[in-house]
Amino acid sequence: MGGALREPEAHAGGMQSVVKTFALIEALVEQGEASATQLAEAVSEPRSSVYRMLATLQQLGLTETGSRRGLFRPGVGLVRLGGSVLSRFDERQVVMPTLEKLRAQTKETVHLCVRRGFHAVFIERLQGERVHSLAIQLGGMLPLHVGASPRALLAYEPPSFWDEYFAGVSIDQWTPSSPSTEAEVRALLGEVRRAGVSISDEDVVVGVATVGAPIFDHRGKVRAALAFNLVPGELRRNTSFYVDLARTAAEEASRAFGCVPTVTGARG
């Protein structure tokens, strides 16, 4: 019988097309760059159908030609859509698995903070078994130049923001180990950018050291910072171990936001 498809049949056909297109996008994202033949094998569809889907997706900006003739890769439109979704993620929700893992590895209190103006706001705190400090509580704030995770946030802001910050805050010493001048803070920020981690050795609370690291989003922008407490002597004895632990945890959290960090985590 000729004529138009009945509504249920048309709906089923439309859903099939959506499912096939989504499977194709997933395969392309997973492979990064692929030919139509490779994608056809991955999604078990005829190559001609894959070509048609790729052509439509390319018109929408969701795919683009790859590095060589005959190759395709995810397009800017797909990245933009993904970024829009990621921007709605709650930092606590995304980073919580990493924080719990880090607490289990260290047995120490771990923190998560985000920047709000010239301050770091601590939005998560998981209590550890050893070093206890009441200086940083959930919802508490520190100036961005004080402590490991706040400095990790400040270090990856652009130089123009640094200038604004130093023009608007007073560099007060919290402890004898705290930086007391703008030059000292700038030097510490440079060290953070080179190493990809931030160390606070009793500069917030005497008797408490902290190791922190920045978390980046899909645009390579600093989104948050995590940190964990230590006894200062333990940090000094095993600095490289704890630095690697913080860097690895931050890279894991960054990947959850769609970022693939560099070796040191540095961003431009």
Backbone as CSV, one residue per row, in Angstrom:
resi,resn,N_x,N_y,N_z,CA_x,CA_y,CA_z,C_x,C_y,C_z
1,MET,0.838,-1.187,0.000,0.000,0.000,0.000,0.880,1.246,0.000
2,GLY,0.491,2.255,-0.822,1.263,3.482,-0.893,0.825,4.450,0.174
3,GLY,1.233,5.725,0.021,0.816,6.773,0.955,1.826,6.994,2.053
4,ALA,1.482,7.958,2.895,2.399,8.343,3.974,2.427,7.277,5.056
5,LEU,3.528,7.243,5.821,3.636,6.329,6.936,2.643,6.719,8.015
6,ARG,2.086,5.703,8.673,1.254,6.005,9.825,2.140,6.582,10.931
7,GLU,1.558,7.352,11.847,2.334,8.102,12.844,3.252,7.222,13.686
8,PRO,2.780,6.072,14.224,3.684,5.247,15.033,4.892,4.780,14.231
9,GLU,4.680,4.430,12.939,5.786,3.967,12.111,6.774,5.097,11.858
10,ALA,6.247,6.292,11.606,7.109,7.446,11.365,7.919,7.762,12.629
11,HIS,7.252,7.661,13.793,7.938,7.946,15.056,9.067,6.947,15.290
12,ALA,8.770,5.658,15.029,9.783,4.625,15.225,10.973,4.850,14.300
13,GLY,10.694,5.235,13.046,11.781,5.497,12.103,12.626,6.671,12.526
14,GLY,11.964,7.715,13.048,12.703,8.878,13.532,13.590,8.535,14.702
15,MET,13.086,7.729,15.631,13.883,7.330,16.782,15.084,6.502,16.352
16,GLN,14.883,5.625,15.359,15.999,4.819,14.858,17.097,5.696,14.293
17,SER,16.700,6.740,13.567,17.681,7.651,12.989,18.460,8.375,14.082
18,VAL,17.750,8.796,15.126,18.413,9.481,16.239,19.408,8.555,16.922
19,VAL,18.996,7.320,17.173,19.867,6.346,17.832,21.116,6.084,16.988
20,LYS,20.930,5.923,15.681,22.071,5.665,14.797,23.031,6.860,14.761
21,THR,22.454,8.054,14.703,23.291,9.257,14.665,24.066,9.413,15.967
22,PHE,23.397,9.151,17.084,24.075,9.262,18.378,25.214,8.243,18.472
23,ALA,24.966,7.021,17.990,26.012,5.988,18.009,27.201,6.417,17.157
24,LEU,26.928,7.066,16.032,27.995,7.540,15.159,28.818,8.622,15.857
25,ILE,28.143,9.565,16.509,28.850,10.628,17.226,29.704,10.033,18.342
26,GLU,29.138,9.084,19.074,29.901,8.437,20.148,31.157,7.775,19.606
27,ALA,31.024,7.069,18.487,32.175,6.390,17.890,33.235,7.388,17.448
28,LEU,32.798,8.504,16.880,33.742,9.516,16.400,34.464,10.177,17.566
29,VAL,33.727,10.475,18.629,34.345,11.086,19.804,35.349,10.130,20.428
30,GLU,34.988,8.854,20.487,35.875,7.853,21.087,37.163,7.702,20.288
31,GLN,37.051,7.716,18.946,38.224,7.516,18.107,38.999,8.814,17.872
32,GLY,38.328,9.943,18.043,38.995,11.214,17.844,39.037,11.660,16.406
33,GLU,39.423,10.761,15.526,39.483,11.017,14.093,39.364,9.668,13.390
34,ALA,38.527,9.591,12.365,38.286,8.299,11.733,37.743,8.493,10.328
35,SER,37.881,7.458,9.506,37.313,7.469,8.160,35.880,6.969,8.208
36,ALA,35.144,7.180,7.134,33.770,6.685,7.068,33.734,5.172,7.169
37,THR,34.732,4.510,6.576,34.803,3.051,6.637,34.970,2.571,8.068
38,GLN,35.880,3.218,8.799,36.101,2.847,10.201,34.842,3.070,11.039
39,LEU,34.166,4.179,10.784,32.952,4.481,11.536,31.832,3.519,11.177
40,ALA,31.740,3.151,9.902,30.714,2.198,9.473,30.891,0.864,10.178
41,GLU,32.143,0.449,10.340,32.420,-0.801,11.052,32.073,-0.660,12.532
42,ALA,32.375,0.511,13.087,32.140,0.715,14.518,30.658,0.699,14.869
43,VAL,29.808,1.218,13.975,28.378,1.321,14.274,27.541,0.304,13.508
44,SER,28.209,-0.552,12.735,27.521,-1.612,11.972,26.459,-1.045,11.040
45,GLU,26.843,-0.013,10.289,25.955,0.599,9.314,26.646,0.634,7.953
46,PRO,25.872,0.640,6.853,26.485,0.764,5.529,27.281,2.062,5.410
47,ARG,28.353,2.011,4.655,29.188,3.196,4.514,28.416,4.344,3.886
48,SER,27.508,4.042,2.962,26.724,5.096,2.318,25.862,5.829,3.341
49,SER,25.283,5.087,4.297,24.463,5.713,5.344,25.318,6.579,6.254
50,VAL,26.523,6.095,6.555,27.428,6.851,7.411,27.839,8.147,6.725
51,TYR,28.099,8.085,5.419,28.450,9.299,4.666,27.316,10.333,4.746
52,ARG,26.078,9.856,4.608,24.938,10.779,4.666,24.823,11.422,6.047
53,MET,24.991,10.611,7.087,24.912,11.159,8.441,26.045,12.156,8.694
54,LEU,27.239,11.831,8.232,28.379,12.729,8.421,28.164,14.055,7.695
55,ALA,27.572,13.972,6.505,27.316,15.196,5.740,26.337,16.103,6.486
56,THR,25.295,15.495,7.059,24.320,16.285,7.826,24.960,16.878,9.068
57,LEU,25.738,16.066,9.772,26.398,16.542,10.985,27.402,17.651,10.672
58,GLN,28.036,17.537,9.499,28.998,18.572,9.113,28.289,19.896,8.836
59,GLN,27.111,19.837,8.220,26.335,21.054,7.971,25.950,21.738,9.277
60,LEU,25.743,20.938,10.326,25.367,21.472,11.637,26.573,21.894,12.470
61,GLY,27.766,21.660,11.942,28.979,22.011,12.681,29.358,21.011,13.747
62,LEU,28.728,19.830,13.726,29.000,18.829,14.745,30.154,17.906,14.371
63,THR,30.514,17.856,13.075,31.715,17.166,12.625,32.438,18.072,11.632
64,GLU,33.696,17.747,11.369,34.470,18.496,10.387,35.502,17.575,9.759
65,THR,36.075,18.017,8.648,37.093,17.198,8.001,38.309,17.086,8.899
66,GLY,38.964,15.925,8.817,40.094,15.663,9.693,41.411,16.172,9.142
67,SER,42.497,15.641,9.690,43.833,16.113,9.329,44.267,15.635,7.945
68,ARG,43.599,14.592,7.442,43.921,14.093,6.098,42.626,13.864,5.326
69,ARG,42.737,13.820,4.014,41.588,13.582,3.150,40.900,12.273,3.537
70,GLY,39.580,12.326,3.651,38.811,11.125,3.967,38.623,10.871,5.449
71,LEU,39.202,11.737,6.295,39.048,11.572,7.742,38.081,12.616,8.295
72,PHE,37.415,12.249,9.372,36.467,13.146,10.038,36.816,13.215,11.531
73,ARG,36.429,14.317,12.153,36.648,14.470,13.582,35.502,15.301,14.174
74,PRO,35.344,15.296,15.529,34.289,16.113,16.134,34.464,17.576,15.793
75,GLY,33.360,18.267,15.529,33.411,19.667,15.143,33.276,20.616,16.315
76,VAL,33.472,21.895,16.008,33.405,22.926,17.042,32.021,22.968,17.691
77,GLY,30.978,22.742,16.900,29.629,22.764,17.446,29.424,21.714,18.514
78,LEU,30.031,20.542,18.331,29.906,19.473,19.314,30.643,19.846,20.597
79,VAL,31.815,20.451,20.444,32.567,20.907,21.612,31.779,21.961,22.368
80,ARG,31.140,22.871,21.615,30.371,23.941,22.252,29.184,23.366,23.033
81,LEU,28.510,22.380,22.433,27.393,21.754,23.124,27.854,21.056,24.396
82,GLY,28.979,20.328,24.275,29.516,19.648,25.442,29.908,20.627,26.529
83,GLY,30.495,21.751,26.125,30.891,22.762,27.091,29.697,23.363,27.796
84,SER,28.598,23.538,27.065,27.394,24.095,27.665,26.858,23.171,28.750
85,VAL,26.924,21.865,28.497,26.468,20.894,29.494,27.406,20.905,30.697
86,LEU,28.731,20.885,30.424,29.703,20.852,31.500,29.615,22.075,32.402
87,SER,29.280,23.229,31.806,29.213,24.453,32.592,28.109,24.395,33.637
88,ARG,27.170,23.470,33.457,26.070,23.331,34.408,26.369,22.302,35.498
89,PHE,27.506,21.625,35.378,27.862,20.634,36.383,28.232,21.329,37.690
90,ASP,27.801,20.761,38.775,28.187,21.244,40.090,29.568,20.698,40.436
91,GLU,30.497,21.590,40.849,31.866,21.168,41.113,31.928,20.060,42.161
92,ARG,31.136,20.184,43.211,31.148,19.160,44.255,30.757,17.802,43.708
93,GLN,29.708,17.775,42.915,29.216,16.517,42.359,30.260,15.863,41.468
94,VAL,30.903,16.665,40.634,31.871,16.126,39.675,33.137,15.629,40.365
95,VAL,33.603,16.381,41.366,34.905,16.092,41.969,34.799,15.144,43.158
96,MET,33.605,14.915,43.693,33.456,14.099,44.895,34.141,12.726,44.802
97,PRO,33.999,11.964,43.704,34.700,10.672,43.655,36.214,10.811,43.820
98,THR,36.780,11.862,43.241,38.224,12.100,43.379,38.575,12.461,44.809
99,LEU,37.761,13.305,45.452,38.026,13.689,46.838,37.965,12.476,47.766
100,GLU,36.984,11.625,47.563,36.856,10.437,48.411,38.043,9.493,48.215
101,LYS,38.473,9.366,46.976,39.641,8.527,46.681,40.895,9.109,47.326
102,LEU,41.042,10.433,47.250,42.212,11.097,47.817,42.233,10.961,49.341
103,ARG,41.079,11.073,49.967,41.019,10.886,51.425,41.408,9.458,51.798
104,ALA,40.938,8.492,51.021,41.277,7.094,51.304,42.776,6.847,51.141
105,GLN,43.393,7.516,50.161,44.826,7.330,49.927,45.678,7.975,51.014
106,THR,45.256,9.142,51.499,46.072,9.901,52.442,45.659,9.745,53.894
107,LYS,44.403,9.355,54.128,43.808,9.336,55.473,43.709,10.743,56.070
108,GLU,43.851,11.765,55.217,43.867,13.152,55.676,42.596,13.885,55.250
109,THR,42.387,15.047,55.862,41.271,15.911,55.478,41.542,16.500,54.096
110,VAL,40.540,16.446,53.231,40.679,16.997,51.879,39.653,18.117,51.691
111,HIS,40.013,19.080,50.831,39.159,20.237,50.598,38.950,20.445,49.107
112,LEU,37.884,21.163,48.794,37.633,21.634,47.436,37.211,23.093,47.537
113,CYS,37.845,23.961,46.734,37.476,25.374,46.773,37.327,25.930,45.367
114,VAL,36.584,27.014,45.268,36.387,27.733,44.009,36.642,29.217,44.271
115,ARG,36.939,29.949,43.199,37.189,31.383,43.362,35.895,32.163,43.311
116,ARG,35.756,33.080,44.240,34.670,34.048,44.228,35.295,35.414,44.492
117,GLY,35.494,36.169,43.421,36.168,37.452,43.557,37.608,37.268,43.956
118,PHE,38.010,37.918,45.058,39.389,37.845,45.534,39.572,36.795,46.624
119,HIS,38.589,35.902,46.786,38.656,34.882,47.828,38.455,33.480,47.264
120,ALA,38.973,32.519,47.987,38.683,31.112,47.726,37.622,30.676,48.724
121,VAL,36.531,30.100,48.224,35.448,29.618,49.073,35.514,28.098,49.110
122,PHE,35.524,27.539,50.305,35.653,26.088,50.459,34.262,25.454,50.411
123,ILE,34.003,24.743,49.312,32.659,24.220,49.067,32.523,22.750,49.441
124,GLU,33.641,22.103,49.785,33.568,20.720,50.262,34.741,20.463,51.191
125,ARG,34.483,19.653,52.211,35.517,19.286,53.188,35.208,17.891,53.691
126,LEU,36.109,16.943,53.447,35.954,15.583,53.936,36.959,15.368,55.056
127,GLN,36.463,15.089,56.235,37.319,14.970,57.424,38.206,13.734,57.335
128,GLY,39.471,13.892,57.643,40.415,12.787,57.658,40.611,12.221,59.050
129,GLU,41.546,11.285,59.162,41.778,10.591,60.422,42.915,11.194,61.235
130,ARG,43.765,12.032,60.587,44.976,12.451,61.292,45.002,13.950,61.569
131,VAL,45.369,14.757,60.599,45.550,16.188,60.858,44.202,16.882,60.895
132,HIS,43.871,17.497,62.019,42.595,18.192,62.180,42.861,19.681,62.359
133,SER,42.212,20.497,61.555,42.348,21.941,61.657,40.978,22.573,61.492
134,LEU,40.674,23.510,62.380,39.400,24.217,62.306,39.511,25.509,61.509
135,ALA,40.703,25.782,60.969,40.910,27.044,60.253,40.114,27.102,58.956
136,ILE,39.929,25.939,58.312,39.206,25.901,57.044,37.972,25.032,57.222
137,GLN,36.830,25.667,57.298,35.567,24.971,57.453,34.762,25.063,56.168
138,LEU,33.800,24.188,56.020,32.912,24.222,54.872,32.223,25.577,54.802
139,GLY,32.339,26.242,53.650,31.775,27.564,53.483,32.706,28.690,53.885
140,GLY,33.858,28.329,54.460,34.825,29.339,54.860,35.563,29.922,53.668
141,MET,36.266,31.030,53.906,36.977,31.709,52.830,38.400,32.049,53.261
142,LEU,39.286,32.105,52.267,40.646,32.600,52.458,40.979,33.535,51.305
143,PRO,41.820,34.545,51.546,42.312,35.341,50.417,43.068,34.433,49.442
144,LEU,43.089,34.785,48.195,43.664,33.912,47.173,45.176,33.715,47.301
145,HIS,45.862,34.584,48.039,47.313,34.409,48.162,47.695,33.563,49.369
146,VAL,46.715,33.121,50.157,46.983,32.399,51.398,46.564,30.942,51.257
147,GLY,47.470,30.003,51.485,47.122,28.590,51.455,47.345,27.953,50.096
148,ALA,47.391,26.628,50.087,47.744,25.888,48.875,46.678,25.979,47.792
149,SER,45.448,25.612,48.118,44.421,25.610,47.069,44.034,27.012,46.615
150,PRO,43.938,28.022,47.509,43.689,29.368,47.000,44.767,29.844,46.025
151,ARG,46.043,29.585,46.346,47.104,30.000,45.426,47.051,29.226,44.118
152,ALA,46.577,27.974,44.171,46.412,27.216,42.928,45.377,27.873,42.027
153,LEU,44.337,28.447,42.635,43.325,29.165,41.857,43.905,30.450,41.263
154,LEU,44.604,31.215,42.092,45.143,32.499,41.645,46.226,32.327,40.581
155,ALA,47.029,31.285,40.712,48.171,31.101,39.819,47.757,31.004,38.363
156,TYR,46.587,30.462,38.095,46.179,30.230,36.708,45.194,31.271,36.192
157,GLU,45.022,32.347,36.939,44.291,33.490,36.410,45.245,34.313,35.537
158,PRO,44.732,35.083,34.584,45.611,35.871,33.708,46.343,36.968,34.483
159,PRO,47.483,37.430,33.957,48.255,38.485,34.631,47.435,39.725,34.954
160,SER,46.463,40.046,34.103,45.630,41.223,34.369,44.853,41.064,35.665
161,PHE,44.420,39.833,35.959,43.712,39.604,37.226,44.679,39.704,38.393
162,TRP,45.907,39.205,38.231,46.909,39.356,39.291,47.062,40.835,39.656
163,ASP,47.173,41.670,38.628,47.345,43.107,38.879,46.155,43.669,39.656
164,GLU,44.952,43.263,39.263,43.750,43.706,39.991,43.797,43.243,41.441
165,TYR,44.189,42.003,41.610,44.204,41.412,42.951,45.169,42.158,43.869
166,PHE,46.393,42.333,43.416,47.389,42.973,44.279,47.078,44.444,44.525
167,ALA,46.335,45.039,43.607,45.923,46.434,43.820,44.777,46.529,44.827
168,GLY,44.071,45.404,45.044,42.865,45.453,45.870,42.948,44.773,47.210
169,VAL,44.060,44.067,47.495,44.165,43.356,48.769,45.442,43.760,49.496
170,SER,45.452,43.480,50.783,46.643,43.697,51.599,47.313,42.350,51.853
171,ILE,48.615,42.285,51.657,49.340,41.028,51.857,49.743,40.928,53.325
172,ASP,48.813,40.450,54.131,49.061,40.312,55.569,49.604,38.918,55.871
173,GLN,50.514,38.832,56.816,51.046,37.539,57.244,50.084,36.866,58.214
174,TRP,49.732,35.610,57.918,48.875,34.851,58.819,49.707,34.129,59.877
175,THR,50.882,33.658,59.473,51.823,33.001,60.379,53.222,33.487,59.995
176,PRO,54.234,33.159,60.788,55.595,33.549,60.409,56.046,32.968,59.067
177,SER,55.388,31.901,58.595,55.772,31.280,57.321,55.010,31.851,56.130
178,SER,54.043,32.728,56.365,53.230,33.269,55.273,54.043,34.274,54.449
179,PRO,53.765,34.364,53.141,54.379,35.436,52.351,53.889,36.789,52.856
180,SER,54.776,37.787,52.817,54.419,39.088,53.382,54.493,40.228,52.376
181,THR,54.928,39.913,51.141,55.020,40.960,50.119,54.445,40.454,48.807
182,GLU,54.082,41.391,47.955,53.580,41.031,46.629,54.621,40.242,45.854
183,ALA,55.882,40.634,45.972,56.946,39.928,45.244,57.035,38.472,45.673
184,GLU,56.888,38.211,46.979,56.925,36.830,47.458,55.759,36.019,46.896
185,VAL,54.576,36.623,46.905,53.394,35.913,46.394,53.562,35.632,44.901
186,ARG,54.006,36.612,44.143,54.202,36.405,42.702,55.210,35.288,42.444
187,ALA,56.260,35.226,43.253,57.242,34.149,43.096,56.601,32.791,43.371
188,LEU,55.763,32.721,44.404,55.067,31.467,44.717,54.113,31.067,43.589
189,LEU,53.426,32.048,43.019,52.504,31.752,41.921,53.258,31.206,40.716
190,GLY,54.437,31.755,40.457,55.262,31.233,39.369,55.672,29.795,39.615
191,GLU,55.985,29.461,40.875,56.346,28.085,41.215,55.164,27.145,41.000
192,VAL,53.976,27.608,41.362,52.775,26.776,41.165,52.579,26.488,39.683
193,ARG,52.727,27.489,38.845,52.530,27.299,37.405,53.582,26.361,36.822
194,ARG,54.801,26.427,37.341,55.850,25.539,36.828,55.627,24.097,37.260
195,ALA,55.184,23.909,38.507,55.054,22.562,39.052,53.680,21.946,38.846
196,GLY,52.654,22.794,38.684,51.299,22.278,38.579,50.677,21.938,39.917
197,VAL,51.381,22.214,41.004,50.867,21.986,42.354,51.244,23.176,43.231
198,SER,50.559,23.286,44.372,50.789,24.375,45.303,51.007,23.801,46.691
199,ILE,52.034,24.313,47.393,52.358,23.811,48.730,52.255,24.942,49.747
200,SER,51.558,24.660,50.819,51.468,25.582,51.957,52.113,24.897,53.148
201,ASP,53.274,25.387,53.565,54.001,24.777,54.677,53.841,25.664,55.908
202,GLU,52.736,25.464,56.630,52.418,26.204,57.858,52.163,27.690,57.616
203,ASP,51.724,28.076,56.412,51.496,29.506,56.191,50.048,29.930,56.437
204,VAL,49.173,28.959,56.800,47.811,29.299,57.235,47.651,28.987,58.723
205,VAL,48.088,27.808,59.122,48.024,27.377,60.522,49.364,26.756,60.891
206,VAL,49.955,27.187,61.986,51.191,26.575,62.465,50.907,25.116,62.817
207,GLY,51.747,24.218,62.297,51.570,22.797,62.563,50.787,22.051,61.497
208,VAL,50.328,22.767,60.461,49.561,22.130,59.384,50.152,22.532,58.036
209,ALA,50.477,21.533,57.226,50.905,21.765,55.848,49.793,21.305,54.916
210,THR,49.767,21.836,53.712,48.735,21.496,52.736,49.349,21.411,51.356
211,VAL,48.892,20.439,50.587,49.284,20.318,49.182,48.025,20.448,48.346
212,GLY,48.035,21.341,47.367,46.863,21.563,46.526,47.216,21.574,45.055
213,ALA,46.203,21.497,44.212,46.417,21.509,42.767,45.168,22.041,42.072
214,PRO,45.344,22.687,40.914,44.210,23.265,40.188,43.455,22.224,39.380
215,ILE,42.169,22.462,39.217,41.296,21.626,38.383,40.828,22.488,37.216
216,PHE,41.011,21.982,35.991,40.677,22.741,34.789,39.428,22.194,34.115
217,ASP,38.720,23.070,33.392,37.549,22.621,32.636,37.916,22.367,31.187
218,HIS,36.912,22.128,30.344,37.134,21.746,28.959,37.787,22.854,28.145
219,ARG,37.739,24.104,28.636,38.364,25.225,27.934,39.796,25.455,28.398
220,GLY,40.252,24.662,29.360,41.581,24.870,29.911,41.621,25.962,30.953
221,LYS,40.452,26.394,31.443,40.369,27.428,32.463,40.283,26.775,33.842
222,VAL,40.922,27.394,34.833,40.871,26.838,36.174,39.439,26.920,36.697
223,ARG,38.923,25.782,37.167,37.526,25.684,37.607,37.427,25.602,39.130
224,ALA,38.403,24.943,39.743,38.393,24.733,41.189,39.799,24.301,41.590
225,ALA,39.979,24.027,42.866,41.257,23.500,43.343,40.978,22.543,44.494
226,LEU,41.737,21.474,44.550,41.622,20.522,45.645,42.900,20.557,46.469
227,ALA,42.815,20.078,47.704,43.986,20.067,48.582,43.772,19.072,49.706
228,PHE,44.869,18.675,50.344,44.769,17.828,51.529,45.801,18.277,52.561
229,ASN,45.463,18.077,53.845,46.329,18.479,54.949,47.366,17.409,55.247
230,LEU,48.473,17.847,55.853,49.523,16.935,56.282,50.223,17.515,57.503
231,VAL,50.904,16.661,58.244,51.857,17.133,59.239,53.065,17.671,58.477
232,PRO,53.566,18.858,58.806,54.671,19.441,58.044,55.876,18.512,57.870
233,GLY,56.242,17.802,58.933,57.389,16.900,58.825,57.164,15.795,57.813
234,GLU,55.943,15.275,57.754,55.608,14.225,56.782,55.713,14.756,55.367
235,LEU,55.241,15.980,55.141,55.353,16.588,53.817,56.815,16.751,53.417
236,ARG,57.643,17.226,54.338,59.049,17.472,54.016,59.804,16.177,53.732
237,ARG,59.412,15.092,54.406,60.082,13.805,54.184,59.674,13.164,52.860
238,ASN,58.456,13.406,52.435,57.930,12.704,51.255,57.291,13.686,50.274
239,THR,57.969,14.796,50.016,57.392,15.846,49.184,56.981,15.350,47.806
240,SER,57.875,14.650,47.118,57.577,14.225,45.740,56.385,13.286,45.699
241,PHE,56.247,12.422,46.703,55.119,11.487,46.741,53.797,12.245,46.838
242,TYR,53.734,13.215,47.748,52.479,13.946,47.948,52.190,14.920,46.809
243,VAL,53.236,15.463,46.217,53.052,16.321,45.044,52.453,15.519,43.895
244,ASP,52.989,14.332,43.666,52.456,13.475,42.591,51.014,13.079,42.872
245,LEU,50.710,12.825,44.151,49.352,12.427,44.526,48.362,13.558,44.228
246,ALA,48.732,14.784,44.596,47.856,15.932,44.348,47.697,16.186,42.862
247,ARG,48.791,16.108,42.121,48.736,16.366,40.685,47.860,15.323,39.981
248,THR,48.032,14.053,40.355,47.240,12.983,39.733,45.758,13.156,40.034
249,ALA,45.429,13.511,41.278,44.024,13.708,41.650,43.416,14.867,40.874
250,ALA,44.157,15.959,40.744,43.636,17.118,40.012,43.463,16.810,38.534
251,GLU,44.375,16.038,37.964,44.233,15.655,36.562,43.002,14.775,36.353
252,GLU,42.746,13.880,37.306,41.549,13.031,37.236,40.288,13.881,37.280
253,ALA,40.262,14.851,38.188,39.106,15.738,38.299,38.962,16.596,37.050
254,SER,40.072,17.048,36.491,40.021,17.858,35.273,39.445,17.064,34.109
255,ARG,39.820,15.797,34.016,39.262,14.965,32.942,37.755,14.838,33.072
256,ALA,37.254,14.837,34.300,35.803,14.770,34.509,35.106,16.015,33.969
257,PHE,35.847,17.124,33.858,35.312,18.352,33.281,35.639,18.478,31.790
258,GLY,36.199,17.430,31.197,36.480,17.432,29.776,37.839,17.967,29.400
259,CYS,38.719,18.127,30.383,40.055,18.661,30.108,41.084,17.539,30.173
260,VAL,42.043,17.574,29.249,43.174,16.652,29.289,44.390,17.474,29.687
261,PRO,44.804,17.418,30.969,45.877,18.290,31.441,47.219,17.964,30.797
262,THR,48.118,18.965,30.798,49.484,18.735,30.392,50.213,18.060,31.532
263,VAL,51.493,17.770,31.337,52.265,17.063,32.359,52.257,17.820,33.680
264,THR,52.416,19.156,33.618,52.466,19.945,34.835,51.134,20.583,35.171
265,GLY,50.146,20.471,34.264,48.863,21.108,34.499,48.858,22.574,34.142
266,ALA,49.964,23.091,33.589,50.039,24.517,33.297,49.111,24.909,32.166
267,ARG,48.528,26.077,32.296,47.680,26.632,31.253,48.149,28.034,30.944
268,GLY,47.867,28.483,29.709,48.417,29.738,29.231,47.965,30.967,29.904
